[in-house]
Amino acid sequence: MRFNFGTDILNSSGEKVAELHQIVIDPATDQVTALIAKKGFLLPNDKVIPISLVMDSTDEYIKLYDFEGSYDDLDDYTQVHYVRAEENRKNTLTDSQGITKTPLIAYPPSGLSGIGYIPVVNYPNQTKTEVVKNIPEEDVDIPEDARVIGMNGKHVGNVEEVIVNPQSDRVTHFVISKGLLFNEEKLIPSTWVSGFDSDRLKLVVNSKIIEQLPEYQR
């Protein structure tokens, strides 16, 4: 199977439901565990499509099996949670004896009298957002144009396509785009990948070996 970023994702009837946005890989086994479908068409958000739903994949499309429920029922790729941030302001006052209290009112400005008390605005708890990905913690999501880095630290190209064994769902090769060091596509065995992170693949070979590879012919 071939997974090209931006490829149409079709339902079992051949109707387009989304486009391929990212690929989720278990780095311990090199298995593709899920695809990330880009929001649009029938999807209100980016969705996680388990690899078990993939019927077929070519250079032109990815076709899915029928499944119970709707595409809305699939997990969103990311969810936003609101968490309490560390407060930068204290809703307290210190009295003349050094005792800290939470005030309901504040005294009038120094030197002024007879104007009554001024209500205190207690600042609400500060919050921040935290984005959580709905994929296993140990898995990595490979985005379109993920950078490929040689062992010598040189950027040798970007990921264009992922080739997968359909029986095992294991990645066998990566097709990388033209880089600064060469003018054609190259085919990289998955065994040359030493590690993944969110936006790059690190190789166990240096850029000179990549340069010497023949051009990948589709």
C-alpha positions as CSV (number, residue, x, y, z in Angstrom):
1,M,0.0,0.0,0.0
2,R,1.1,3.6,-0.7
3,F,0.1,6.6,1.4
4,N,0.6,9.9,-0.4
5,F,-0.1,13.0,1.6
6,G,-3.0,14.9,0.2
7,T,-4.5,11.7,-1.3
8,D,-8.3,11.5,-1.4
9,I,-9.9,9.2,1.2
10,L,-13.0,7.5,-0.1
11,N,-15.8,5.5,1.5
12,S,-16.6,2.0,0.3
13,S,-18.9,3.5,-2.3
14,G,-16.1,5.6,-3.8
15,E,-17.2,8.9,-2.5
16,K,-14.6,11.3,-1.2
17,V,-14.8,12.0,2.5
18,A,-11.5,13.7,3.3
19,E,-7.8,13.9,2.4
20,L,-4.8,12.3,4.0
21,H,-3.2,14.8,6.4
22,Q,-0.8,12.7,8.5
23,I,0.3,9.1,9.2
24,V,0.6,7.6,12.6
25,I,3.4,5.0,13.2
26,D,4.4,2.9,16.1
27,P,8.2,3.4,16.1
28,A,8.9,0.2,18.0
29,T,7.4,-2.0,15.2
30,D,7.3,0.4,12.2
31,Q,3.6,-0.4,11.9
32,V,1.1,2.2,10.6
33,T,-1.6,2.3,13.3
34,A,-3.8,5.1,12.0
35,L,-4.3,7.8,9.4
36,I,-5.2,11.4,10.1
37,A,-7.9,12.7,7.8
38,K,-7.9,16.4,7.2
39,K,-11.1,18.3,8.1
40,G,-13.4,19.4,5.3
41,F,-15.8,17.7,3.0
42,L,-17.8,15.5,5.4
43,L,-15.5,16.0,8.4
44,P,-15.9,19.0,10.8
45,N,-12.5,18.2,12.4
46,D,-9.3,16.3,11.7
47,K,-10.1,12.7,12.5
48,V,-8.2,9.5,13.4
49,I,-8.9,6.6,11.1
50,P,-7.6,3.3,12.4
51,I,-5.6,1.4,9.9
52,S,-8.0,-1.5,10.2
53,L,-10.6,0.5,8.3
54,V,-8.3,0.8,5.2
55,M,-9.5,-1.5,2.4
56,D,-7.0,-0.4,-0.3
57,S,-4.5,2.4,-1.0
58,T,-3.0,3.5,-4.2
59,D,-1.2,6.6,-5.5
60,E,-4.6,8.1,-6.3
61,Y,-6.9,7.2,-3.4
62,I,-7.3,5.5,-0.1
63,K,-10.5,3.4,0.2
64,L,-12.2,2.5,3.5
65,Y,-14.4,-0.3,4.7
66,D,-17.9,0.3,5.9
67,F,-18.2,0.6,9.6
68,E,-20.9,1.1,12.2
69,G,-21.7,4.7,13.0
70,S,-20.6,7.8,11.1
71,Y,-17.4,9.6,10.4
72,D,-18.4,12.1,13.1
73,D,-18.1,9.2,15.6
74,L,-14.4,8.8,14.8
75,D,-12.0,10.3,17.4
76,D,-10.9,13.9,16.7
77,Y,-7.2,14.0,16.1
78,T,-6.7,16.7,18.8
79,Q,-8.8,17.9,21.7
80,V,-8.4,21.1,23.6
81,H,-8.6,21.0,27.3
82,Y,-8.6,24.0,29.7
83,V,-6.3,23.7,32.6
84,R,-5.6,26.1,35.5
85,A,-2.5,28.1,35.0
86,E,-0.2,29.3,37.8
87,E,-1.7,32.5,39.1
88,N,0.4,35.6,38.5
89,R,-1.8,37.8,40.7
90,K,-2.8,37.4,44.3
91,N,-6.3,38.2,45.3
92,T,-5.1,39.1,48.8
93,L,-4.2,42.0,51.0
94,T,-1.8,42.1,54.0
95,D,-3.1,43.9,57.1
96,S,-1.0,45.9,59.6
97,Q,-0.1,42.8,61.5
98,G,1.2,41.0,58.5
99,I,-1.8,38.7,58.2
100,T,-2.9,37.9,54.6
101,K,-6.6,38.1,53.9
102,T,-8.8,37.8,50.9
103,P,-10.6,41.2,50.7
104,L,-14.2,41.9,49.7
105,I,-13.6,45.6,49.7
106,A,-10.6,47.9,49.7
107,Y,-10.0,51.1,51.6
108,P,-10.3,54.5,49.8
109,P,-7.2,56.0,48.4
110,S,-4.7,57.5,50.9
111,G,-5.6,61.0,51.9
112,L,-9.2,60.8,50.9
113,S,-12.1,60.2,53.1
114,G,-15.9,60.2,53.0
115,I,-16.2,58.7,49.6
116,G,-17.1,55.3,50.8
117,Y,-15.5,52.0,50.0
118,I,-14.3,50.8,46.6
119,P,-15.3,47.2,45.6
120,V,-12.4,44.9,44.9
121,V,-12.4,43.0,41.7
122,N,-11.1,39.5,42.5
123,Y,-9.3,38.2,39.5
124,P,-10.7,34.9,38.2
125,N,-8.4,31.9,38.1
126,Q,-6.1,32.1,35.1
127,T,-6.5,29.2,32.6
128,K,-4.6,28.0,29.6
129,T,-5.3,25.5,26.9
130,E,-3.7,22.2,26.4
131,V,-3.9,20.3,23.1
132,V,-4.1,16.5,23.5
133,K,-3.6,14.1,20.6
134,N,-5.9,11.1,20.4
135,I,-3.2,8.6,19.5
136,P,-1.2,6.2,21.7
137,E,1.4,8.1,23.6
138,E,4.2,6.0,22.2
139,D,3.2,6.5,18.6
140,V,4.5,9.3,16.3
141,D,2.5,11.2,13.7
142,I,4.4,11.9,10.5
143,P,3.2,15.1,8.8
144,E,3.4,16.0,5.1
145,D,6.9,17.2,4.3
146,A,8.5,15.8,7.4
147,R,12.2,16.6,7.3
148,V,14.7,13.8,6.7
149,I,18.0,14.2,8.4
150,G,21.2,12.3,7.6
151,M,23.5,10.9,10.3
152,N,25.8,13.9,9.7
153,G,22.9,16.3,10.5
154,K,22.3,17.4,7.0
155,H,18.7,17.9,5.7
156,V,18.5,15.5,2.7
157,G,14.8,15.9,1.8
158,N,11.2,15.7,2.9
159,V,8.8,12.8,3.2
160,E,6.4,12.6,0.2
161,E,5.1,9.1,0.4
162,V,5.1,6.1,2.8
163,I,5.1,2.6,1.4
164,V,3.5,-0.1,3.6
165,N,3.3,-3.9,3.5
166,P,-0.5,-4.6,3.3
167,Q,-0.2,-7.9,5.2
168,S,1.6,-6.5,8.2
169,D,0.9,-2.8,8.0
170,R,4.6,-2.2,8.5
171,V,6.4,0.6,6.7
172,T,9.0,-0.7,4.3
173,H,10.1,2.5,2.5
174,F,9.8,6.2,2.5
175,V,9.9,8.3,-0.7
176,I,11.7,11.6,-0.1
177,S,11.4,14.6,-2.3
178,K,14.1,16.6,-4.0
179,G,16.5,18.2,-1.6
180,L,19.2,20.7,-1.6
181,L,21.7,17.9,-2.3
182,F,19.9,16.2,-5.3
183,N,17.3,16.9,-7.9
184,E,15.2,13.7,-7.9
185,E,13.1,11.6,-5.6
186,K,14.9,8.9,-3.5
187,L,13.6,5.7,-2.0
188,I,14.7,5.2,1.6
189,P,14.4,1.8,3.4
190,S,12.7,2.0,6.7
191,T,15.6,0.1,8.3
192,W,17.7,3.3,7.6
193,V,15.5,5.3,10.0
194,S,17.0,5.5,13.5
195,G,14.3,7.6,15.1
196,F,11.2,9.7,14.6
197,D,9.9,12.9,16.2
198,S,7.0,15.1,15.4
199,D,8.4,16.7,12.2
200,R,11.5,14.7,11.1
201,L,13.0,11.3,10.5
202,K,16.6,10.7,11.5
203,L,18.7,8.3,9.5
204,V,21.6,5.9,10.3
205,V,23.3,6.9,7.1
206,N,24.9,10.2,6.0
207,S,23.9,12.5,3.2
208,K,26.5,11.2,0.9
209,I,24.9,7.8,0.7
210,I,21.5,9.3,0.0
211,E,23.1,11.3,-2.8
212,Q,24.4,8.1,-4.4
213,L,21.0,6.4,-4.5
214,P,19.5,6.0,-7.9
215,E,16.5,8.2,-8.8
216,Y,13.2,6.6,-7.6
217,Q,11.0,5.7,-10.7
218,R,7.3,5.6,-10.0
